[in-house]
Amino acid sequence: MGTIKDWVLDMREREKPAKEIPPGVDTSVPNIARVYDYMLGGTFNFPADRHMAELTLQIAPDAPVLAQEHRAFLRRTVRFLAAEGVRQFLDIGSGLPTQGNTHEIAETAAPGARTVYVDIDPIVILHTRQLLAASATATIVQADIREPDGIVQHRHVRERIDFSEPVGLLLCAILHHLHDHEAPGEIARHLIAALPPGSHVVISHFHNPGSSRPDVALQAEEAERLFNERLGTGRWRGREEISGYFSGTDLVDPGLVCVPDWRPDPGEYQFRGTRYYGDYAYTSLTYQSWLGGVGRKN
Ligand SMILES: C[S@@+](CC[C@H](N)C(=O)[O-])C[C@H]1O[C@@H](n2cnc3c(N)ncnc32)[C@H](O)[C@@H]1O
């Protein structure tokens, strides 16, 4: 049976294809989207990103598994929203294309569903544009979530998203990249206020459980320190604060939970201690440090 360490070694060995880099991008500095891509086993990353990822693994050796779990959460929520009748998705902080992108899941679940991705990162924009070149239903817009009105009013957003029909707003792994002084709660409120009834918001966020789990809290604090030193962002917040980001919506069952526990697909879920991915097994602490949920606006 392999271990997480073997999995990471495999990941390092994987061939890294040539990548197109937009002018002005400094690949010697680690970057959120590319570090996350590495954690997901992707190839849009550079030595500085891989070094940062490996420092993270010293704190949270199972971070790649949680990253995969988080993507699985995102896919399940998009299918859930489609089943609730949502036909248009606004995915902010969408990240580099990976396996099972929002528009692919949405269109499989609801043919004709429209998706607008939003991200600030020029490499994300370039590679998502290339992926979507032939798409009639999905597009990407470069914008900053810290200016939410700029997103809601953006011409290309308005071309595809009808704000009089239910919208699926995805804020996955983005609000924890905003500092406290940038008021992530206000930003979420502003975006949710723009949505009509029947809309849903999906939020996932790094979590620090505080004194209820000192071992997890310690890991969260170490990771937060590393992220801020190397990436300039990263906040592991408490449950109450994260719950507040759903303001204006009602949380659907099972509420705000560890991402693997949000409506696991039958057969997918095993138990909280050790999980198996092919030959790889892990026992998780990081499991507790990533919460997600879905709110419905009534
Ligand atoms: C960790 S990735 C999350 C990707 C995807 N949402 C997921 O959950 O799998 C965070 C993304 O947020 C983007 N991002 C960070 N700050 C942002 C900002 N101020 N405005 C828009 N996007 C931002 C990053 O470029 C990155 O692609």
The ligand as an SDF file (V2000), in Angstrom:
LIG
                    3D

 27 29  0  0  0  0  0  0  0  0999 V2000
   -7.4840   28.0840   -4.2290 C   0  0  0  0  0  0  0  0  0  0  0  0
   -8.0540   28.6920   -5.7460 S   0  0  0  0  0  0  0  0  0  0  0  0
   -9.7090   28.0520   -5.7480 C   0  0  0  0  0  0  0  0  0  0  0  0
  -10.1260   27.4900   -7.0860 C   0  0  0  0  0  0  0  0  0  0  0  0
  -11.5450   26.9380   -7.1210 C   0  0  0  0  0  0  0  0  0  0  0  0
  -12.5250   27.9260   -6.7250 N   0  0  0  0  0  0  0  0  0  0  0  0
  -11.6990   25.7310   -6.2330 C   0  0  0  0  0  0  0  0  0  0  0  0
  -12.2860   25.8910   -5.1700 O   0  0  0  0  0  0  0  0  0  0  0  0
  -11.2820   24.6440   -6.5730 O   0  0  0  0  0  0  0  0  0  0  0  0
   -8.3360   30.4060   -5.3800 C   0  0  0  0  0  0  0  0  0  0  0  0
   -8.5030   31.2560   -6.6170 C   0  0  0  0  0  0  0  0  0  0  0  0
   -8.9350   32.5620   -6.2190 O   0  0  0  0  0  0  0  0  0  0  0  0
   -8.2930   33.5070   -7.0700 C   0  0  0  0  0  0  0  0  0  0  0  0
   -8.2730   34.8110   -6.3860 N   0  0  0  0  0  0  0  0  0  0  0  0
   -7.5110   35.1710   -5.3250 C   0  0  0  0  0  0  0  0  0  0  0  0
   -7.7750   36.4370   -4.9890 N   0  0  0  0  0  0  0  0  0  0  0  0
   -8.7230   36.8790   -5.8420 C   0  0  0  0  0  0  0  0  0  0  0  0
   -9.4100   38.1220   -6.0030 C   0  0  0  0  0  0  0  0  0  0  0  0
   -9.1390   39.1600   -5.1990 N   0  0  0  0  0  0  0  0  0  0  0  0
  -10.3460   38.2360   -6.9740 N   0  0  0  0  0  0  0  0  0  0  0  0
  -10.6010   37.1910   -7.8070 C   0  0  0  0  0  0  0  0  0  0  0  0
   -9.9630   35.9950   -7.7160 N   0  0  0  0  0  0  0  0  0  0  0  0
   -9.0430   35.8370   -6.7470 C   0  0  0  0  0  0  0  0  0  0  0  0
   -6.9190   32.9320   -7.2920 C   0  0  0  0  0  0  0  0  0  0  0  0
   -6.3030   33.4800   -8.4480 O   0  0  0  0  0  0  0  0  0  0  0  0
   -7.2200   31.4460   -7.4150 C   0  0  0  0  0  0  0  0  0  0  0  0
   -7.4060   31.0820   -8.7460 O   0  0  0  0  0  0  0  0  0  0  0  0
  1  2  1  0
  2  3  1  0
  2 10  1  0
  3  4  1  0
  4  5  1  0
  5  6  1  0
  5  7  1  0
  7  8  2  0
  7  9  1  0
 10 11  1  0
 11 12  1  0
 11 26  1  0
 12 13  1  0
 13 14  1  0
 13 24  1  0
 14 15  1  0
 14 23  1  0
 15 16  2  0
 16 17  1  0
 17 18  1  0
 17 23  2  0
 18 19  1  0
 18 20  2  0
 20 21  1  0
 21 22  2  0
 22 23  1  0
 24 25  1  0
 24 26  1  0
 26 27  1  0
M  CHG  2   2   1   9  -1
M  END
$$$$
